[in-house]
Amino acid sequence: MFRLDAFPALVEFAKSCVKNGVACRFSVVDCIGEDAVASCKRLAESAGVPLYVRKYIADS
């Protein structure tokens, strides 16, 4: 129900945090694929929010 409305609000919240000096970053796991990671990088750059790409660690 809230999923589609929540995403833009999340991006705006992160932008507001950065603007006000609150440490904040987006993060993704690299297993989503190169194209998806590239899309996330573009979104993060356009929002001015740092992006951390985490390595997927499989269970041993």
PyMOL Python script that loads the backbone (N, CA, C, O; Angstrom):
from pymol import cmd

cmd.read_pdbstr("""\
ATOM      1  N   MET A   1       0.813  -1.196   0.000  1.00  0.00           N
ATOM      2  CA  MET A   1       0.000   0.000   0.000  1.00  0.00           C
ATOM      3  C   MET A   1       0.861   1.267   0.000  1.00  0.00           C
ATOM      4  O   MET A   1       0.618   2.185  -0.784  1.00  0.00           O
ATOM      5  N   PHE A   2       1.847   1.316   0.862  1.00  0.00           N
ATOM      6  CA  PHE A   2       2.674   2.521   0.972  1.00  0.00           C
ATOM      7  C   PHE A   2       3.941   2.439   0.133  1.00  0.00           C
ATOM      8  O   PHE A   2       4.662   3.430   0.013  1.00  0.00           O
ATOM      9  N   ARG A   3       4.222   1.295  -0.440  1.00  0.00           N
ATOM     10  CA  ARG A   3       5.509   1.064  -1.092  1.00  0.00           C
ATOM     11  C   ARG A   3       5.843   2.112  -2.150  1.00  0.00           C
ATOM     12  O   ARG A   3       6.941   2.668  -2.126  1.00  0.00           O
ATOM     13  N   LEU A   4       4.949   2.389  -3.057  1.00  0.00           N
ATOM     14  CA  LEU A   4       5.254   3.339  -4.128  1.00  0.00           C
ATOM     15  C   LEU A   4       5.395   4.766  -3.615  1.00  0.00           C
ATOM     16  O   LEU A   4       6.202   5.532  -4.143  1.00  0.00           O
ATOM     17  N   ASP A   5       4.633   5.130  -2.609  1.00  0.00           N
ATOM     18  CA  ASP A   5       4.743   6.471  -2.033  1.00  0.00           C
ATOM     19  C   ASP A   5       5.957   6.595  -1.116  1.00  0.00           C
ATOM     20  O   ASP A   5       6.494   7.689  -0.940  1.00  0.00           O
ATOM     21  N   ALA A   6       6.386   5.490  -0.538  1.00  0.00           N
ATOM     22  CA  ALA A   6       7.473   5.526   0.439  1.00  0.00           C
ATOM     23  C   ALA A   6       8.830   5.810  -0.201  1.00  0.00           C
ATOM     24  O   ALA A   6       9.660   6.491   0.403  1.00  0.00           O
ATOM     25  N   PHE A   7       9.069   5.310  -1.395  1.00  0.00           N
ATOM     26  CA  PHE A   7      10.389   5.461  -2.009  1.00  0.00           C
ATOM     27  C   PHE A   7      10.782   6.915  -2.224  1.00  0.00           C
ATOM     28  O   PHE A   7      11.873   7.307  -1.808  1.00  0.00           O
ATOM     29  N   PRO A   8       9.935   7.743  -2.861  1.00  0.00           N
ATOM     30  CA  PRO A   8      10.309   9.155  -3.017  1.00  0.00           C
ATOM     31  C   PRO A   8      10.492   9.855  -1.664  1.00  0.00           C
ATOM     32  O   PRO A   8      11.342  10.735  -1.527  1.00  0.00           O
ATOM     33  N   ALA A   9       9.699   9.464  -0.678  1.00  0.00           N
ATOM     34  CA  ALA A   9       9.831  10.059   0.655  1.00  0.00           C
ATOM     35  C   ALA A   9      11.169   9.674   1.280  1.00  0.00           C
ATOM     36  O   ALA A   9      11.796  10.488   1.957  1.00  0.00           O
ATOM     37  N   LEU A  10      11.603   8.443   1.057  1.00  0.00           N
ATOM     38  CA  LEU A  10      12.891   7.989   1.567  1.00  0.00           C
ATOM     39  C   LEU A  10      14.031   8.782   0.937  1.00  0.00           C
ATOM     40  O   LEU A  10      14.964   9.191   1.628  1.00  0.00           O
ATOM     41  N   VAL A  11      13.955   8.997  -0.370  1.00  0.00           N
ATOM     42  CA  VAL A  11      14.986   9.773  -1.070  1.00  0.00           C
ATOM     43  C   VAL A  11      15.009  11.209  -0.547  1.00  0.00           C
ATOM     44  O   VAL A  11      16.081  11.760  -0.295  1.00  0.00           O
ATOM     45  N   GLU A  12      13.849  11.809  -0.385  1.00  0.00           N
ATOM     46  CA  GLU A  12      13.780  13.185   0.132  1.00  0.00           C
ATOM     47  C   GLU A  12      14.320  13.266   1.559  1.00  0.00           C
ATOM     48  O   GLU A  12      14.993  14.234   1.913  1.00  0.00           O
ATOM     49  N   PHE A  13      14.030  12.261   2.375  1.00  0.00           N
ATOM     50  CA  PHE A  13      14.542  12.229   3.745  1.00  0.00           C
ATOM     51  C   PHE A  13      16.069  12.175   3.741  1.00  0.00           C
ATOM     52  O   PHE A  13      16.716  12.898   4.498  1.00  0.00           O
ATOM     53  N   ALA A  14      16.644  11.325   2.897  1.00  0.00           N
ATOM     54  CA  ALA A  14      18.102  11.215   2.822  1.00  0.00           C
ATOM     55  C   ALA A  14      18.724  12.526   2.348  1.00  0.00           C
ATOM     56  O   ALA A  14      19.747  12.955   2.882  1.00  0.00           O
ATOM     57  N   LYS A  15      18.114  13.163   1.352  1.00  0.00           N
ATOM     58  CA  LYS A  15      18.611  14.458   0.873  1.00  0.00           C
ATOM     59  C   LYS A  15      18.566  15.493   1.989  1.00  0.00           C
ATOM     60  O   LYS A  15      19.492  16.290   2.140  1.00  0.00           O
ATOM     61  N   SER A  16      17.498  15.481   2.766  1.00  0.00           N
ATOM     62  CA  SER A  16      17.355  16.415   3.881  1.00  0.00           C
ATOM     63  C   SER A  16      18.423  16.164   4.945  1.00  0.00           C
ATOM     64  O   SER A  16      18.975  17.107   5.513  1.00  0.00           O
ATOM     65  N   CYS A  17      18.709  14.896   5.210  1.00  0.00           N
ATOM     66  CA  CYS A  17      19.752  14.567   6.184  1.00  0.00           C
ATOM     67  C   CYS A  17      21.095  15.133   5.740  1.00  0.00           C
ATOM     68  O   CYS A  17      21.786  15.789   6.519  1.00  0.00           O
ATOM     69  N   VAL A  18      21.460  14.880   4.493  1.00  0.00           N
ATOM     70  CA  VAL A  18      22.740  15.368   3.974  1.00  0.00           C
ATOM     71  C   VAL A  18      22.784  16.890   4.035  1.00  0.00           C
ATOM     72  O   VAL A  18      23.787  17.469   4.453  1.00  0.00           O
ATOM     73  N   LYS A  19      21.701  17.536   3.620  1.00  0.00           N
ATOM     74  CA  LYS A  19      21.637  19.002   3.624  1.00  0.00           C
ATOM     75  C   LYS A  19      21.839  19.572   5.021  1.00  0.00           C
ATOM     76  O   LYS A  19      22.435  20.637   5.180  1.00  0.00           O
ATOM     77  N   ASN A  20      21.341  18.860   6.042  1.00  0.00           N
ATOM     78  CA  ASN A  20      21.418  19.338   7.416  1.00  0.00           C
ATOM     79  C   ASN A  20      22.600  18.765   8.196  1.00  0.00           C
ATOM     80  O   ASN A  20      22.662  18.900   9.418  1.00  0.00           O
ATOM     81  N   GLY A  21      23.533  18.129   7.495  1.00  0.00           N
ATOM     82  CA  GLY A  21      24.754  17.648   8.137  1.00  0.00           C
ATOM     83  C   GLY A  21      24.614  16.357   8.911  1.00  0.00           C
ATOM     84  O   GLY A  21      25.483  16.026   9.718  1.00  0.00           O
ATOM     85  N   VAL A  22      23.545  15.624   8.684  1.00  0.00           N
ATOM     86  CA  VAL A  22      23.342  14.344   9.365  1.00  0.00           C
ATOM     87  C   VAL A  22      23.958  13.245   8.498  1.00  0.00           C
ATOM     88  O   VAL A  22      23.652  13.139   7.311  1.00  0.00           O
ATOM     89  N   ALA A  23      24.824  12.432   9.096  1.00  0.00           N
ATOM     90  CA  ALA A  23      25.469  11.354   8.348  1.00  0.00           C
ATOM     91  C   ALA A  23      24.419  10.379   7.825  1.00  0.00           C
ATOM     92  O   ALA A  23      23.582   9.879   8.578  1.00  0.00           O
ATOM     93  N   CYS A  24      24.480  10.127   6.543  1.00  0.00           N
ATOM     94  CA  CYS A  24      23.461   9.310   5.897  1.00  0.00           C
ATOM     95  C   CYS A  24      24.053   8.741   4.616  1.00  0.00           C
ATOM     96  O   CYS A  24      24.878   9.388   3.970  1.00  0.00           O
ATOM     97  N   ARG A  25      23.640   7.540   4.246  1.00  0.00           N
ATOM     98  CA  ARG A  25      24.055   6.981   2.963  1.00  0.00           C
ATOM     99  C   ARG A  25      23.050   5.936   2.516  1.00  0.00           C
ATOM    100  O   ARG A  25      22.341   5.337   3.324  1.00  0.00           O
ATOM    101  N   PHE A  26      23.010   5.735   1.210  1.00  0.00           N
ATOM    102  CA  PHE A  26      22.247   4.635   0.642  1.00  0.00           C
ATOM    103  C   PHE A  26      23.184   3.441   0.573  1.00  0.00           C
ATOM    104  O   PHE A  26      24.403   3.607   0.511  1.00  0.00           O
ATOM    105  N   SER A  27      22.622   2.236   0.585  1.00  0.00           N
ATOM    106  CA  SER A  27      23.459   1.059   0.374  1.00  0.00           C
ATOM    107  C   SER A  27      22.682   0.008  -0.404  1.00  0.00           C
ATOM    108  O   SER A  27      21.462  -0.107  -0.291  1.00  0.00           O
ATOM    109  N   VAL A  28      23.422  -0.746  -1.191  1.00  0.00           N
ATOM    110  CA  VAL A  28      22.873  -1.863  -1.952  1.00  0.00           C
ATOM    111  C   VAL A  28      23.860  -3.018  -1.862  1.00  0.00           C
ATOM    112  O   VAL A  28      25.035  -2.825  -1.549  1.00  0.00           O
ATOM    113  N   VAL A  29      23.368  -4.219  -2.141  1.00  0.00           N
ATOM    114  CA  VAL A  29      24.228  -5.399  -2.194  1.00  0.00           C
ATOM    115  C   VAL A  29      24.542  -5.672  -3.660  1.00  0.00           C
ATOM    116  O   VAL A  29      23.652  -5.612  -4.510  1.00  0.00           O
ATOM    117  N   ASP A  30      25.796  -5.969  -3.957  1.00  0.00           N
ATOM    118  CA  ASP A  30      26.236  -6.091  -5.351  1.00  0.00           C
ATOM    119  C   ASP A  30      25.587  -7.231  -6.134  1.00  0.00           C
ATOM    120  O   ASP A  30      25.759  -7.299  -7.351  1.00  0.00           O
ATOM    121  N   CYS A  31      24.858  -8.115  -5.490  1.00  0.00           N
ATOM    122  CA  CYS A  31      24.241  -9.245  -6.194  1.00  0.00           C
ATOM    123  C   CYS A  31      23.026  -8.833  -7.027  1.00  0.00           C
ATOM    124  O   CYS A  31      22.446  -9.674  -7.712  1.00  0.00           O
ATOM    125  N   ILE A  32      22.630  -7.565  -6.985  1.00  0.00           N
ATOM    126  CA  ILE A  32      21.465  -7.123  -7.763  1.00  0.00           C
ATOM    127  C   ILE A  32      21.799  -6.933  -9.238  1.00  0.00           C
ATOM    128  O   ILE A  32      20.899  -6.731 -10.054  1.00  0.00           O
ATOM    129  N   GLY A  33      23.072  -6.995  -9.586  1.00  0.00           N
ATOM    130  CA  GLY A  33      23.492  -6.875 -10.986  1.00  0.00           C
ATOM    131  C   GLY A  33      24.083  -5.512 -11.290  1.00  0.00           C
ATOM    132  O   GLY A  33      23.772  -4.518 -10.633  1.00  0.00           O
ATOM    133  N   GLU A  34      24.937  -5.486 -12.292  1.00  0.00           N
ATOM    134  CA  GLU A  34      25.662  -4.259 -12.646  1.00  0.00           C
ATOM    135  C   GLU A  34      24.735  -3.131 -13.082  1.00  0.00           C
ATOM    136  O   GLU A  34      24.951  -1.975 -12.719  1.00  0.00           O
ATOM    137  N   ASP A  35      23.708  -3.458 -13.858  1.00  0.00           N
ATOM    138  CA  ASP A  35      22.787  -2.414 -14.327  1.00  0.00           C
ATOM    139  C   ASP A  35      22.029  -1.783 -13.166  1.00  0.00           C
ATOM    140  O   ASP A  35      21.856  -0.565 -13.119  1.00  0.00           O
ATOM    141  N   ALA A  36      21.578  -2.611 -12.232  1.00  0.00           N
ATOM    142  CA  ALA A  36      20.845  -2.093 -11.077  1.00  0.00           C
ATOM    143  C   ALA A  36      21.759  -1.256 -10.184  1.00  0.00           C
ATOM    144  O   ALA A  36      21.346  -0.217  -9.669  1.00  0.00           O
ATOM    145  N   VAL A  37      22.995  -1.707 -10.002  1.00  0.00           N
ATOM    146  CA  VAL A  37      23.953  -0.936  -9.202  1.00  0.00           C
ATOM    147  C   VAL A  37      24.219   0.406  -9.877  1.00  0.00           C
ATOM    148  O   VAL A  37      24.298   1.434  -9.206  1.00  0.00           O
ATOM    149  N   ALA A  38      24.358   0.400 -11.201  1.00  0.00           N
ATOM    150  CA  ALA A  38      24.583   1.650 -11.937  1.00  0.00           C
ATOM    151  C   ALA A  38      23.391   2.596 -11.773  1.00  0.00           C
ATOM    152  O   ALA A  38      23.580   3.802 -11.620  1.00  0.00           O
ATOM    153  N   SER A  39      22.177   2.066 -11.802  1.00  0.00           N
ATOM    154  CA  SER A  39      20.979   2.893 -11.583  1.00  0.00           C
ATOM    155  C   SER A  39      20.987   3.495 -10.186  1.00  0.00           C
ATOM    156  O   SER A  39      20.650   4.664 -10.001  1.00  0.00           O
ATOM    157  N   CYS A  40      21.374   2.692  -9.211  1.00  0.00           N
ATOM    158  CA  CYS A  40      21.442   3.182  -7.831  1.00  0.00           C
ATOM    159  C   CYS A  40      22.500   4.272  -7.695  1.00  0.00           C
ATOM    160  O   CYS A  40      22.298   5.255  -6.982  1.00  0.00           O
ATOM    161  N   LYS A  41      23.622   4.095  -8.378  1.00  0.00           N
ATOM    162  CA  LYS A  41      24.676   5.119  -8.346  1.00  0.00           C
ATOM    163  C   LYS A  41      24.169   6.427  -8.938  1.00  0.00           C
ATOM    164  O   LYS A  41      24.431   7.501  -8.395  1.00  0.00           O
ATOM    165  N   ARG A  42      23.443   6.339 -10.052  1.00  0.00           N
ATOM    166  CA  ARG A  42      22.899   7.559 -10.670  1.00  0.00           C
ATOM    167  C   ARG A  42      21.909   8.239  -9.729  1.00  0.00           C
ATOM    168  O   ARG A  42      21.934   9.460  -9.580  1.00  0.00           O
ATOM    169  N   LEU A  43      21.048   7.465  -9.100  1.00  0.00           N
ATOM    170  CA  LEU A  43      20.077   8.026  -8.159  1.00  0.00           C
ATOM    171  C   LEU A  43      20.794   8.701  -6.993  1.00  0.00           C
ATOM    172  O   LEU A  43      20.462   9.827  -6.624  1.00  0.00           O
ATOM    173  N   ALA A  44      21.770   8.015  -6.417  1.00  0.00           N
ATOM    174  CA  ALA A  44      22.503   8.570  -5.281  1.00  0.00           C
ATOM    175  C   ALA A  44      23.221   9.863  -5.666  1.00  0.00           C
ATOM    176  O   ALA A  44      23.191  10.841  -4.918  1.00  0.00           O
ATOM    177  N   GLU A  45      23.860   9.865  -6.824  1.00  0.00           N
ATOM    178  CA  GLU A  45      24.559  11.072  -7.279  1.00  0.00           C
ATOM    179  C   GLU A  45      23.589  12.221  -7.500  1.00  0.00           C
ATOM    180  O   GLU A  45      23.876  13.356  -7.119  1.00  0.00           O
ATOM    181  N   SER A  46      22.448  11.942  -8.108  1.00  0.00           N
ATOM    182  CA  SER A  46      21.483  13.019  -8.369  1.00  0.00           C
ATOM    183  C   SER A  46      20.876  13.551  -7.074  1.00  0.00           C
ATOM    184  O   SER A  46      20.474  14.712  -7.004  1.00  0.00           O
ATOM    185  N   ALA A  47      20.809  12.702  -6.049  1.00  0.00           N
ATOM    186  CA  ALA A  47      20.264  13.122  -4.760  1.00  0.00           C
ATOM    187  C   ALA A  47      21.336  13.747  -3.870  1.00  0.00           C
ATOM    188  O   ALA A  47      21.015  14.389  -2.870  1.00  0.00           O
ATOM    189  N   GLY A  48      22.614  13.561  -4.230  1.00  0.00           N
ATOM    190  CA  GLY A  48      23.700  14.080  -3.402  1.00  0.00           C
ATOM    191  C   GLY A  48      23.931  13.260  -2.147  1.00  0.00           C
ATOM    192  O   GLY A  48      24.439  13.765  -1.146  1.00  0.00           O
ATOM    193  N   VAL A  49      23.554  11.992  -2.208  1.00  0.00           N
ATOM    194  CA  VAL A  49      23.677  11.089  -1.058  1.00  0.00           C
ATOM    195  C   VAL A  49      24.731  10.032  -1.393  1.00  0.00           C
ATOM    196  O   VAL A  49      24.666   9.425  -2.462  1.00  0.00           O
ATOM    197  N   PRO A  50      25.697   9.799  -0.504  1.00  0.00           N
ATOM    198  CA  PRO A  50      26.706   8.775  -0.779  1.00  0.00           C
ATOM    199  C   PRO A  50      26.062   7.391  -0.918  1.00  0.00           C
ATOM    200  O   PRO A  50      25.039   7.103  -0.297  1.00  0.00           O
ATOM    201  N   LEU A  51      26.676   6.550  -1.735  1.00  0.00           N
ATOM    202  CA  LEU A  51      26.200   5.180  -1.933  1.00  0.00           C
ATOM    203  C   LEU A  51      27.296   4.214  -1.542  1.00  0.00           C
ATOM    204  O   LEU A  51      28.446   4.371  -1.953  1.00  0.00           O
ATOM    205  N   TYR A  52      26.946   3.215  -0.750  1.00  0.00           N
ATOM    206  CA  TYR A  52      27.863   2.152  -0.365  1.00  0.00           C
ATOM    207  C   TYR A  52      27.389   0.874  -1.041  1.00  0.00           C
ATOM    208  O   TYR A  52      26.269   0.422  -0.801  1.00  0.00           O
ATOM    209  N   VAL A  53      28.229   0.290  -1.882  1.00  0.00           N
ATOM    210  CA  VAL A  53      27.899  -0.969  -2.542  1.00  0.00           C
ATOM    211  C   VAL A  53      28.563  -2.086  -1.742  1.00  0.00           C
ATOM    212  O   VAL A  53      29.786  -2.224  -1.723  1.00  0.00           O
ATOM    213  N   ARG A  54      27.718  -2.878  -1.085  1.00  0.00           N
ATOM    214  CA  ARG A  54      28.213  -3.951  -0.225  1.00  0.00           C
ATOM    215  C   ARG A  54      28.413  -5.228  -1.036  1.00  0.00           C
ATOM    216  O   ARG A  54      27.675  -5.502  -1.982  1.00  0.00           O
ATOM    217  N   LYS A  55      29.411  -5.994  -0.652  1.00  0.00           N
ATOM    218  CA  LYS A  55      29.676  -7.290  -1.280  1.00  0.00           C
ATOM    219  C   LYS A  55      28.714  -8.328  -0.712  1.00  0.00           C
ATOM    220  O   LYS A  55      28.454  -8.363   0.491  1.00  0.00           O
ATOM    221  N   TYR A  56      28.196  -9.165  -1.596  1.00  0.00           N
ATOM    222  CA  TYR A  56      27.346 -10.263  -1.161  1.00  0.00           C
ATOM    223  C   TYR A  56      28.225 -11.330  -0.542  1.00  0.00           C
ATOM    224  O   TYR A  56      29.230 -11.728  -1.132  1.00  0.00           O
ATOM    225  N   ILE A  57      27.857 -11.795   0.639  1.00  0.00           N
ATOM    226  CA  ILE A  57      28.602 -12.856   1.313  1.00  0.00           C
ATOM    227  C   ILE A  57      27.660 -14.042   1.456  1.00  0.00           C
ATOM    228  O   ILE A  57      26.684 -13.989   2.205  1.00  0.00           O
ATOM    229  N   ALA A  58      27.961 -15.105   0.736  1.00  0.00           N
ATOM    230  CA  ALA A  58      27.124 -16.305   0.789  1.00  0.00           C
ATOM    231  C   ALA A  58      27.367 -17.038   2.104  1.00  0.00           C
ATOM    232  O   ALA A  58      28.459 -16.985   2.670  1.00  0.00           O
ATOM    233  N   ASP A  59      26.339 -17.716   2.572  1.00  0.00           N
ATOM    234  CA  ASP A  59      26.511 -18.554   3.766  1.00  0.00           C
ATOM    235  C   ASP A  59      27.521 -19.647   3.455  1.00  0.00           C
ATOM    236  O   ASP A  59      27.556 -20.175   2.343  1.00  0.00           O
ATOM    237  N   SER A  60      28.349 -19.986   4.456  1.00  0.00           N
ATOM    238  CA  SER A  60      29.336 -21.040   4.208  1.00  0.00           C
ATOM    239  C   SER A  60      28.780 -22.398   4.510  1.00  0.00           C
ATOM    240  O   SER A  60      29.478 -23.400   4.356  1.00  0.00           O
TER     241      SER A  60
END
""", "prot")
cmd.dss("prot")
cmd.show_as("cartoon", "prot")
cmd.util.cbc("prot")
cmd.orient("prot")
